[in-house]
């Protein structure tokens, strides 16, 4: 599980609360809060 503020690396992460996909395009980018439900846990 990844949380908002982690730098998980490039890839697609899925909000555990609502299923929204969040794409990280740079290894330096932090996971945002979910744009749909403001959730902070991703897989
Ligand atoms: Zn969500």
mmCIF file of the protein (N, C-alpha, C, O) and its ligand, coordinates in Angstrom:
data_MODEL
# 
_entry.id   MODEL 
# 
loop_
_entity.id 
_entity.type 
_entity.pdbx_number_of_molecules 
1 polymer     1 
2 non-polymer 1 
# 
_entity_poly.entity_id                      1 
_entity_poly.type                           'polypeptide(L)' 
_entity_poly.nstd_linkage                   no 
_entity_poly.nstd_monomer                   no 
_entity_poly.pdbx_seq_one_letter_code       
;(UNK)(UNK)(UNK)(UNK)(UNK)(UNK)(UNK)(UNK)(UNK)(UNK)(UNK)(UNK)(UNK)(UNK)(UNK)(UNK)
(UNK)(UNK)(UNK)(UNK)(UNK)(UNK)(UNK)(UNK)(UNK)(UNK)(UNK)(UNK)(UNK)(UNK)(UNK)(UNK)
(UNK)(UNK)(UNK)(UNK)(UNK)(UNK)(UNK)(UNK)(UNK)(UNK)(UNK)
;
_entity_poly.pdbx_seq_one_letter_code_can   XXXXXXXXXXXXXXXXXXXXXXXXXXXXXXXXXXXXXXXXXXX 
_entity_poly.pdbx_strand_id                 A 
# 
loop_
_entity_poly_seq.entity_id 
_entity_poly_seq.num 
_entity_poly_seq.mon_id 
_entity_poly_seq.hetero 
1 1  UNK n 
1 2  UNK n 
1 3  UNK n 
1 4  UNK n 
1 5  UNK n 
1 6  UNK n 
1 7  UNK n 
1 8  UNK n 
1 9  UNK n 
1 10 UNK n 
1 11 UNK n 
1 12 UNK n 
1 13 UNK n 
1 14 UNK n 
1 15 UNK n 
1 16 UNK n 
1 17 UNK n 
1 18 UNK n 
1 19 UNK n 
1 20 UNK n 
1 21 UNK n 
1 22 UNK n 
1 23 UNK n 
1 24 UNK n 
1 25 UNK n 
1 26 UNK n 
1 27 UNK n 
1 28 UNK n 
1 29 UNK n 
1 30 UNK n 
1 31 UNK n 
1 32 UNK n 
1 33 UNK n 
1 34 UNK n 
1 35 UNK n 
1 36 UNK n 
1 37 UNK n 
1 38 UNK n 
1 39 UNK n 
1 40 UNK n 
1 41 UNK n 
1 42 UNK n 
1 43 UNK n 
# 
loop_
_struct_asym.id 
_struct_asym.entity_id 
A 1 
B 2 
# 
loop_
_chem_comp.id 
_chem_comp.type 
_chem_comp.mon_nstd_flag 
UNK 'L-peptide linking' . 
ZN  non-polymer         . 
# 
_pdbx_entity_nonpoly.entity_id   2 
_pdbx_entity_nonpoly.name        ? 
_pdbx_entity_nonpoly.comp_id     ZN 
# 
_pdbx_nonpoly_scheme.asym_id         B 
_pdbx_nonpoly_scheme.entity_id       2 
_pdbx_nonpoly_scheme.mon_id          ZN 
_pdbx_nonpoly_scheme.ndb_seq_num     1 
_pdbx_nonpoly_scheme.pdb_seq_num     101 
_pdbx_nonpoly_scheme.auth_seq_num    101 
_pdbx_nonpoly_scheme.pdb_mon_id      ZN 
_pdbx_nonpoly_scheme.auth_mon_id     ZN 
_pdbx_nonpoly_scheme.pdb_strand_id   A 
_pdbx_nonpoly_scheme.pdb_ins_code    . 
# 
loop_
_atom_site.group_PDB 
_atom_site.id 
_atom_site.type_symbol 
_atom_site.label_atom_id 
_atom_site.label_alt_id 
_atom_site.label_comp_id 
_atom_site.label_asym_id 
_atom_site.label_entity_id 
_atom_site.label_seq_id 
_atom_site.pdbx_PDB_ins_code 
_atom_site.Cartn_x 
_atom_site.Cartn_y 
_atom_site.Cartn_z 
_atom_site.occupancy 
_atom_site.B_iso_or_equiv 
_atom_site.pdbx_formal_charge 
_atom_site.auth_seq_id 
_atom_site.auth_comp_id 
_atom_site.auth_asym_id 
_atom_site.auth_atom_id 
_atom_site.pdbx_PDB_model_num 
ATOM   1   N  N  . UNK A 1 1  ? 0.842   -1.198 0.000   1.00 0.00 ? 1   UNK A N  1 
ATOM   2   C  CA . UNK A 1 1  ? 0.000   0.000  0.000   1.00 0.00 ? 1   UNK A CA 1 
ATOM   3   C  C  . UNK A 1 1  ? 0.875   1.245  0.000   1.00 0.00 ? 1   UNK A C  1 
ATOM   4   O  O  . UNK A 1 1  ? 1.895   1.296  0.688   1.00 0.00 ? 1   UNK A O  1 
ATOM   5   N  N  . UNK A 1 2  ? 0.469   2.258  -0.782  1.00 0.00 ? 2   UNK A N  1 
ATOM   6   C  CA . UNK A 1 2  ? 1.152   3.547  -0.814  1.00 0.00 ? 2   UNK A CA 1 
ATOM   7   C  C  . UNK A 1 2  ? 0.198   4.607  -0.279  1.00 0.00 ? 2   UNK A C  1 
ATOM   8   O  O  . UNK A 1 2  ? -1.022  4.476  -0.376  1.00 0.00 ? 2   UNK A O  1 
ATOM   9   N  N  . UNK A 1 3  ? 0.780   5.659  0.286   1.00 0.00 ? 3   UNK A N  1 
ATOM   10  C  CA . UNK A 1 3  ? -0.051  6.728  0.819   1.00 0.00 ? 3   UNK A CA 1 
ATOM   11  C  C  . UNK A 1 3  ? 0.359   8.061  0.215   1.00 0.00 ? 3   UNK A C  1 
ATOM   12  O  O  . UNK A 1 3  ? 1.466   8.212  -0.302  1.00 0.00 ? 3   UNK A O  1 
ATOM   13  N  N  . UNK A 1 4  ? -0.552  9.024  0.289   1.00 0.00 ? 4   UNK A N  1 
ATOM   14  C  CA . UNK A 1 4  ? -0.288  10.366 -0.198  1.00 0.00 ? 4   UNK A CA 1 
ATOM   15  C  C  . UNK A 1 4  ? 1.016   10.896 0.402   1.00 0.00 ? 4   UNK A C  1 
ATOM   16  O  O  . UNK A 1 4  ? 1.234   10.818 1.611   1.00 0.00 ? 4   UNK A O  1 
ATOM   17  N  N  . UNK A 1 5  ? 1.879   11.436 -0.467  1.00 0.00 ? 5   UNK A N  1 
ATOM   18  C  CA . UNK A 1 5  ? 3.160   11.963 -0.028  1.00 0.00 ? 5   UNK A CA 1 
ATOM   19  C  C  . UNK A 1 5  ? 4.313   11.014 -0.298  1.00 0.00 ? 5   UNK A C  1 
ATOM   20  O  O  . UNK A 1 5  ? 5.469   11.437 -0.299  1.00 0.00 ? 5   UNK A O  1 
ATOM   21  N  N  . UNK A 1 6  ? 4.024   9.744  -0.525  1.00 0.00 ? 6   UNK A N  1 
ATOM   22  C  CA . UNK A 1 6  ? 5.074   8.808  -0.935  1.00 0.00 ? 6   UNK A CA 1 
ATOM   23  C  C  . UNK A 1 6  ? 5.558   9.147  -2.343  1.00 0.00 ? 6   UNK A C  1 
ATOM   24  O  O  . UNK A 1 6  ? 4.847   9.769  -3.132  1.00 0.00 ? 6   UNK A O  1 
ATOM   25  N  N  . UNK A 1 7  ? 6.787   8.721  -2.634  1.00 0.00 ? 7   UNK A N  1 
ATOM   26  C  CA . UNK A 1 7  ? 7.282   8.776  -4.016  1.00 0.00 ? 7   UNK A CA 1 
ATOM   27  C  C  . UNK A 1 7  ? 7.437   7.335  -4.498  1.00 0.00 ? 7   UNK A C  1 
ATOM   28  O  O  . UNK A 1 7  ? 8.519   6.754  -4.412  1.00 0.00 ? 7   UNK A O  1 
ATOM   29  N  N  . UNK A 1 8  ? 6.353   6.772  -5.000  1.00 0.00 ? 8   UNK A N  1 
ATOM   30  C  CA . UNK A 1 8  ? 6.360   5.344  -5.311  1.00 0.00 ? 8   UNK A CA 1 
ATOM   31  C  C  . UNK A 1 8  ? 7.009   5.010  -6.645  1.00 0.00 ? 8   UNK A C  1 
ATOM   32  O  O  . UNK A 1 8  ? 7.171   3.836  -6.977  1.00 0.00 ? 8   UNK A O  1 
ATOM   33  N  N  . UNK A 1 9  ? 7.380   6.025  -7.411  1.00 0.00 ? 9   UNK A N  1 
ATOM   34  C  CA . UNK A 1 9  ? 7.941   5.777  -8.734  1.00 0.00 ? 9   UNK A CA 1 
ATOM   35  C  C  . UNK A 1 9  ? 6.856   5.786  -9.799  1.00 0.00 ? 9   UNK A C  1 
ATOM   36  O  O  . UNK A 1 9  ? 5.659   5.832  -9.515  1.00 0.00 ? 9   UNK A O  1 
ATOM   37  N  N  . UNK A 1 10 ? 7.333   5.739  -11.043 1.00 0.00 ? 10  UNK A N  1 
ATOM   38  C  CA . UNK A 1 10 ? 6.393   5.781  -12.162 1.00 0.00 ? 10  UNK A CA 1 
ATOM   39  C  C  . UNK A 1 10 ? 5.426   4.611  -12.097 1.00 0.00 ? 10  UNK A C  1 
ATOM   40  O  O  . UNK A 1 10 ? 5.765   3.500  -11.689 1.00 0.00 ? 10  UNK A O  1 
ATOM   41  N  N  . UNK A 1 11 ? 4.199   4.918  -12.522 1.00 0.00 ? 11  UNK A N  1 
ATOM   42  C  CA . UNK A 1 11 ? 3.236   3.827  -12.567 1.00 0.00 ? 11  UNK A CA 1 
ATOM   43  C  C  . UNK A 1 11 ? 1.826   4.329  -12.354 1.00 0.00 ? 11  UNK A C  1 
ATOM   44  O  O  . UNK A 1 11 ? 1.577   5.525  -12.207 1.00 0.00 ? 11  UNK A O  1 
ATOM   45  N  N  . UNK A 1 12 ? 0.927   3.390  -12.343 1.00 0.00 ? 12  UNK A N  1 
ATOM   46  C  CA . UNK A 1 12 ? -0.477  3.700  -12.119 1.00 0.00 ? 12  UNK A CA 1 
ATOM   47  C  C  . UNK A 1 12 ? -0.887  3.137  -10.770 1.00 0.00 ? 12  UNK A C  1 
ATOM   48  O  O  . UNK A 1 12 ? -0.651  1.965  -10.475 1.00 0.00 ? 12  UNK A O  1 
ATOM   49  N  N  . UNK A 1 13 ? -1.494  3.969  -9.968  1.00 0.00 ? 13  UNK A N  1 
ATOM   50  C  CA . UNK A 1 13 ? -1.916  3.573  -8.624  1.00 0.00 ? 13  UNK A CA 1 
ATOM   51  C  C  . UNK A 1 13 ? -3.425  3.726  -8.525  1.00 0.00 ? 13  UNK A C  1 
ATOM   52  O  O  . UNK A 1 13 ? -4.021  4.599  -9.157  1.00 0.00 ? 13  UNK A O  1 
ATOM   53  N  N  . UNK A 1 14 ? -4.016  2.883  -7.742  1.00 0.00 ? 14  UNK A N  1 
ATOM   54  C  CA . UNK A 1 14 ? -5.478  2.851  -7.669  1.00 0.00 ? 14  UNK A CA 1 
ATOM   55  C  C  . UNK A 1 14 ? -5.922  3.179  -6.248  1.00 0.00 ? 14  UNK A C  1 
ATOM   56  O  O  . UNK A 1 14 ? -5.486  2.557  -5.280  1.00 0.00 ? 14  UNK A O  1 
ATOM   57  N  N  . UNK A 1 15 ? -6.799  4.169  -6.153  1.00 0.00 ? 15  UNK A N  1 
ATOM   58  C  CA . UNK A 1 15 ? -7.336  4.553  -4.850  1.00 0.00 ? 15  UNK A CA 1 
ATOM   59  C  C  . UNK A 1 15 ? -8.067  3.367  -4.226  1.00 0.00 ? 15  UNK A C  1 
ATOM   60  O  O  . UNK A 1 15 ? -8.913  2.739  -4.862  1.00 0.00 ? 15  UNK A O  1 
ATOM   61  N  N  . UNK A 1 16 ? -7.734  3.078  -2.995  1.00 0.00 ? 16  UNK A N  1 
ATOM   62  C  CA . UNK A 1 16 ? -8.354  1.930  -2.339  1.00 0.00 ? 16  UNK A CA 1 
ATOM   63  C  C  . UNK A 1 16 ? -9.790  2.228  -1.919  1.00 0.00 ? 16  UNK A C  1 
ATOM   64  O  O  . UNK A 1 16 ? -10.577 1.308  -1.691  1.00 0.00 ? 16  UNK A O  1 
ATOM   65  N  N  . UNK A 1 17 ? -10.132 3.511  -1.816  1.00 0.00 ? 17  UNK A N  1 
ATOM   66  C  CA . UNK A 1 17 ? -11.477 3.857  -1.382  1.00 0.00 ? 17  UNK A CA 1 
ATOM   67  C  C  . UNK A 1 17 ? -12.483 3.866  -2.534  1.00 0.00 ? 17  UNK A C  1 
ATOM   68  O  O  . UNK A 1 17 ? -13.618 3.415  -2.380  1.00 0.00 ? 17  UNK A O  1 
ATOM   69  N  N  . UNK A 1 18 ? -12.055 4.387  -3.697  1.00 0.00 ? 18  UNK A N  1 
ATOM   70  C  CA . UNK A 1 18 ? -13.030 4.562  -4.780  1.00 0.00 ? 18  UNK A CA 1 
ATOM   71  C  C  . UNK A 1 18 ? -12.607 3.934  -6.094  1.00 0.00 ? 18  UNK A C  1 
ATOM   72  O  O  . UNK A 1 18 ? -13.426 3.857  -7.010  1.00 0.00 ? 18  UNK A O  1 
ATOM   73  N  N  . UNK A 1 19 ? -11.370 3.480  -6.232  1.00 0.00 ? 19  UNK A N  1 
ATOM   74  C  CA . UNK A 1 19 ? -10.937 2.819  -7.451  1.00 0.00 ? 19  UNK A CA 1 
ATOM   75  C  C  . UNK A 1 19 ? -10.403 3.750  -8.517  1.00 0.00 ? 19  UNK A C  1 
ATOM   76  O  O  . UNK A 1 19 ? -10.049 3.307  -9.610  1.00 0.00 ? 19  UNK A O  1 
ATOM   77  N  N  . UNK A 1 20 ? -10.340 5.034  -8.212  1.00 0.00 ? 20  UNK A N  1 
ATOM   78  C  CA . UNK A 1 20 ? -9.808  6.010  -9.167  1.00 0.00 ? 20  UNK A CA 1 
ATOM   79  C  C  . UNK A 1 20 ? -8.334  5.717  -9.455  1.00 0.00 ? 20  UNK A C  1 
ATOM   80  O  O  . UNK A 1 20 ? -7.561  5.448  -8.535  1.00 0.00 ? 20  UNK A O  1 
ATOM   81  N  N  . UNK A 1 21 ? -7.947  5.770  -10.726 1.00 0.00 ? 21  UNK A N  1 
ATOM   82  C  CA . UNK A 1 21 ? -6.546  5.571  -11.097 1.00 0.00 ? 21  UNK A CA 1 
ATOM   83  C  C  . UNK A 1 21 ? -5.808  6.900  -11.055 1.00 0.00 ? 21  UNK A C  1 
ATOM   84  O  O  . UNK A 1 21 ? -6.314  7.920  -11.521 1.00 0.00 ? 21  UNK A O  1 
ATOM   85  N  N  . UNK A 1 22 ? -4.620  6.877  -10.496 1.00 0.00 ? 22  UNK A N  1 
ATOM   86  C  CA . UNK A 1 22 ? -3.748  8.045  -10.465 1.00 0.00 ? 22  UNK A CA 1 
ATOM   87  C  C  . UNK A 1 22 ? -2.441  7.640  -11.129 1.00 0.00 ? 22  UNK A C  1 
ATOM   88  O  O  . UNK A 1 22 ? -1.806  6.666  -10.722 1.00 0.00 ? 22  UNK A O  1 
ATOM   89  N  N  . UNK A 1 23 ? -2.042  8.388  -12.150 1.00 0.00 ? 23  UNK A N  1 
ATOM   90  C  CA . UNK A 1 23 ? -0.818  8.063  -12.878 1.00 0.00 ? 23  UNK A CA 1 
ATOM   91  C  C  . UNK A 1 23 ? 0.325   8.936  -12.368 1.00 0.00 ? 23  UNK A C  1 
ATOM   92  O  O  . UNK A 1 23 ? 0.215   10.161 -12.319 1.00 0.00 ? 23  UNK A O  1 
ATOM   93  N  N  . UNK A 1 24 ? 1.406   8.294  -11.997 1.00 0.00 ? 24  UNK A N  1 
ATOM   94  C  CA . UNK A 1 24 ? 2.634   8.999  -11.616 1.00 0.00 ? 24  UNK A CA 1 
ATOM   95  C  C  . UNK A 1 24 ? 3.605   8.886  -12.785 1.00 0.00 ? 24  UNK A C  1 
ATOM   96  O  O  . UNK A 1 24 ? 3.947   7.783  -13.213 1.00 0.00 ? 24  UNK A O  1 
ATOM   97  N  N  . UNK A 1 25 ? 4.044   10.025 -13.295 1.00 0.00 ? 25  UNK A N  1 
ATOM   98  C  CA . UNK A 1 25 ? 4.855   10.024 -14.515 1.00 0.00 ? 25  UNK A CA 1 
ATOM   99  C  C  . UNK A 1 25 ? 6.328   10.279 -14.248 1.00 0.00 ? 25  UNK A C  1 
ATOM   100 O  O  . UNK A 1 25 ? 7.143   10.199 -15.167 1.00 0.00 ? 25  UNK A O  1 
ATOM   101 N  N  . UNK A 1 26 ? 6.681   10.582 -13.018 1.00 0.00 ? 26  UNK A N  1 
ATOM   102 C  CA . UNK A 1 26 ? 8.086   10.834 -12.691 1.00 0.00 ? 26  UNK A CA 1 
ATOM   103 C  C  . UNK A 1 26 ? 8.415   10.182 -11.359 1.00 0.00 ? 26  UNK A C  1 
ATOM   104 O  O  . UNK A 1 26 ? 7.586   10.147 -10.449 1.00 0.00 ? 26  UNK A O  1 
ATOM   105 N  N  . UNK A 1 27 ? 9.630   9.670  -11.254 1.00 0.00 ? 27  UNK A N  1 
ATOM   106 C  CA . UNK A 1 27 ? 10.048  9.052  -9.991  1.00 0.00 ? 27  UNK A CA 1 
ATOM   107 C  C  . UNK A 1 27 ? 10.108  10.075 -8.859  1.00 0.00 ? 27  UNK A C  1 
ATOM   108 O  O  . UNK A 1 27 ? 10.123  9.713  -7.683  1.00 0.00 ? 27  UNK A O  1 
ATOM   109 N  N  . UNK A 1 28 ? 10.143  11.371 -9.232  1.00 0.00 ? 28  UNK A N  1 
ATOM   110 C  CA . UNK A 1 28 ? 10.224  12.418 -8.207  1.00 0.00 ? 28  UNK A CA 1 
ATOM   111 C  C  . UNK A 1 28 ? 8.858   12.917 -7.765  1.00 0.00 ? 28  UNK A C  1 
ATOM   112 O  O  . UNK A 1 28 ? 8.758   13.676 -6.801  1.00 0.00 ? 28  UNK A O  1 
ATOM   113 N  N  . UNK A 1 29 ? 7.805   12.498 -8.460  1.00 0.00 ? 29  UNK A N  1 
ATOM   114 C  CA . UNK A 1 29 ? 6.467   12.969 -8.100  1.00 0.00 ? 29  UNK A CA 1 
ATOM   115 C  C  . UNK A 1 29 ? 5.936   12.252 -6.854  1.00 0.00 ? 29  UNK A C  1 
ATOM   116 O  O  . UNK A 1 29 ? 6.145   11.053 -6.666  1.00 0.00 ? 29  UNK A O  1 
ATOM   117 N  N  . UNK A 1 30 ? 5.259   13.009 -6.030  1.00 0.00 ? 30  UNK A N  1 
ATOM   118 C  CA . UNK A 1 30 ? 4.597   12.424 -4.863  1.00 0.00 ? 30  UNK A CA 1 
ATOM   119 C  C  . UNK A 1 30 ? 3.168   12.031 -5.221  1.00 0.00 ? 30  UNK A C  1 
ATOM   120 O  O  . UNK A 1 30 ? 2.529   12.642 -6.077  1.00 0.00 ? 30  UNK A O  1 
ATOM   121 N  N  . UNK A 1 31 ? 2.692   11.004 -4.548  1.00 0.00 ? 31  UNK A N  1 
ATOM   122 C  CA . UNK A 1 31 ? 1.285   10.654 -4.716  1.00 0.00 ? 31  UNK A CA 1 
ATOM   123 C  C  . UNK A 1 31 ? 0.418   11.784 -4.185  1.00 0.00 ? 31  UNK A C  1 
ATOM   124 O  O  . UNK A 1 31 ? 0.625   12.246 -3.062  1.00 0.00 ? 31  UNK A O  1 
ATOM   125 N  N  . UNK A 1 32 ? -0.548  12.235 -4.974  1.00 0.00 ? 32  UNK A N  1 
ATOM   126 C  CA . UNK A 1 32 ? -1.476  13.273 -4.494  1.00 0.00 ? 32  UNK A CA 1 
ATOM   127 C  C  . UNK A 1 32 ? -2.588  12.643 -3.662  1.00 0.00 ? 32  UNK A C  1 
ATOM   128 O  O  . UNK A 1 32 ? -2.653  11.423 -3.508  1.00 0.00 ? 32  UNK A O  1 
ATOM   129 N  N  . UNK A 1 33 ? -3.451  13.485 -3.135  1.00 0.00 ? 33  UNK A N  1 
ATOM   130 C  CA . UNK A 1 33 ? -4.704  12.928 -2.622  1.00 0.00 ? 33  UNK A CA 1 
ATOM   131 C  C  . UNK A 1 33 ? -5.544  12.529 -3.824  1.00 0.00 ? 33  UNK A C  1 
ATOM   132 O  O  . UNK A 1 33 ? -5.391  13.086 -4.911  1.00 0.00 ? 33  UNK A O  1 
ATOM   133 N  N  . UNK A 1 34 ? -6.418  11.577 -3.628  1.00 0.00 ? 34  UNK A N  1 
ATOM   134 C  CA . UNK A 1 34 ? -7.277  11.128 -4.714  1.00 0.00 ? 34  UNK A CA 1 
ATOM   135 C  C  . UNK A 1 34 ? -8.113  12.307 -5.218  1.00 0.00 ? 34  UNK A C  1 
ATOM   136 O  O  . UNK A 1 34 ? -8.771  12.980 -4.425  1.00 0.00 ? 34  UNK A O  1 
ATOM   137 N  N  . UNK A 1 35 ? -8.091  12.563 -6.537  1.00 0.00 ? 35  UNK A N  1 
ATOM   138 C  CA . UNK A 1 35 ? -8.854  13.695 -7.082  1.00 0.00 ? 35  UNK A CA 1 
ATOM   139 C  C  . UNK A 1 35 ? -10.362 13.488 -7.005  1.00 0.00 ? 35  UNK A C  1 
ATOM   140 O  O  . UNK A 1 35 ? -11.136 14.432 -7.164  1.00 0.00 ? 35  UNK A O  1 
ATOM   141 N  N  . UNK A 1 36 ? -10.762 12.273 -6.764  1.00 0.00 ? 36  UNK A N  1 
ATOM   142 C  CA . UNK A 1 36 ? -12.196 11.970 -6.768  1.00 0.00 ? 36  UNK A CA 1 
ATOM   143 C  C  . UNK A 1 36 ? -12.802 11.948 -5.364  1.00 0.00 ? 36  UNK A C  1 
ATOM   144 O  O  . UNK A 1 36 ? -13.889 12.478 -5.137  1.00 0.00 ? 36  UNK A O  1 
ATOM   145 N  N  . UNK A 1 37 ? -12.077 11.322 -4.423  1.00 0.00 ? 37  UNK A N  1 
ATOM   146 C  CA . UNK A 1 37 ? -12.686 11.160 -3.101  1.00 0.00 ? 37  UNK A CA 1 
ATOM   147 C  C  . UNK A 1 37 ? -11.812 11.701 -1.973  1.00 0.00 ? 37  UNK A C  1 
ATOM   148 O  O  . UNK A 1 37 ? -12.176 11.600 -0.801  1.00 0.00 ? 37  UNK A O  1 
ATOM   149 N  N  . UNK A 1 38 ? -10.665 12.273 -2.321  1.00 0.00 ? 38  UNK A N  1 
ATOM   150 C  CA . UNK A 1 38 ? -9.721  12.833 -1.343  1.00 0.00 ? 38  UNK A CA 1 
ATOM   151 C  C  . UNK A 1 38 ? -9.088  11.760 -0.454  1.00 0.00 ? 38  UNK A C  1 
ATOM   152 O  O  . UNK A 1 38 ? -8.545  12.051 0.612   1.00 0.00 ? 38  UNK A O  1 
ATOM   153 N  N  . UNK A 1 39 ? -9.173  10.524 -0.918  1.00 0.00 ? 39  UNK A N  1 
ATOM   154 C  CA . UNK A 1 39 ? -8.546  9.427  -0.194  1.00 0.00 ? 39  UNK A CA 1 
ATOM   155 C  C  . UNK A 1 39 ? -7.033  9.523  -0.258  1.00 0.00 ? 39  UNK A C  1 
ATOM   156 O  O  . UNK A 1 39 ? -6.479  10.205 -1.119  1.00 0.00 ? 39  UNK A O  1 
ATOM   157 N  N  . UNK A 1 40 ? -6.373  8.835  0.659   1.00 0.00 ? 40  UNK A N  1 
ATOM   158 C  CA . UNK A 1 40 ? -4.907  8.939  0.719   1.00 0.00 ? 40  UNK A CA 1 
ATOM   159 C  C  . UNK A 1 40 ? -4.228  7.563  0.724   1.00 0.00 ? 40  UNK A C  1 
ATOM   160 O  O  . UNK A 1 40 ? -3.037  7.474  1.022   1.00 0.00 ? 40  UNK A O  1 
ATOM   161 N  N  . UNK A 1 41 ? -4.948  6.509  0.407   1.00 0.00 ? 41  UNK A N  1 
ATOM   162 C  CA . UNK A 1 41 ? -4.346  5.194  0.352   1.00 0.00 ? 41  UNK A CA 1 
ATOM   163 C  C  . UNK A 1 41 ? -4.511  4.609  -1.041  1.00 0.00 ? 41  UNK A C  1 
ATOM   164 O  O  . UNK A 1 41 ? -5.603  4.625  -1.611  1.00 0.00 ? 41  UNK A O  1 
ATOM   165 N  N  . UNK A 1 42 ? -3.411  4.093  -1.583  1.00 0.00 ? 42  UNK A N  1 
ATOM   166 C  CA . UNK A 1 42 ? -3.411  3.585  -2.955  1.00 0.00 ? 42  UNK A CA 1 
ATOM   167 C  C  . UNK A 1 42 ? -2.732  2.229  -3.015  1.00 0.00 ? 42  UNK A C  1 
ATOM   168 O  O  . UNK A 1 42 ? -1.919  1.879  -2.159  1.00 0.00 ? 42  UNK A O  1 
ATOM   169 N  N  . UNK A 1 43 ? -3.078  1.489  -4.025  1.00 0.00 ? 43  UNK A N  1 
ATOM   170 C  CA . UNK A 1 43 ? -2.378  0.240  -4.264  1.00 0.00 ? 43  UNK A CA 1 
ATOM   171 C  C  . UNK A 1 43 ? -1.961  0.161  -5.727  1.00 0.00 ? 43  UNK A C  1 
ATOM   172 O  O  . UNK A 1 43 ? -1.351  -0.824 -6.142  1.00 0.00 ? 43  UNK A O  1 
HETATM 173 ZN ZN . ZN  B 2 .  ? -10.534 7.859  -4.298  1.00 0.00 ? 101 ZN  A ZN 1 
# 
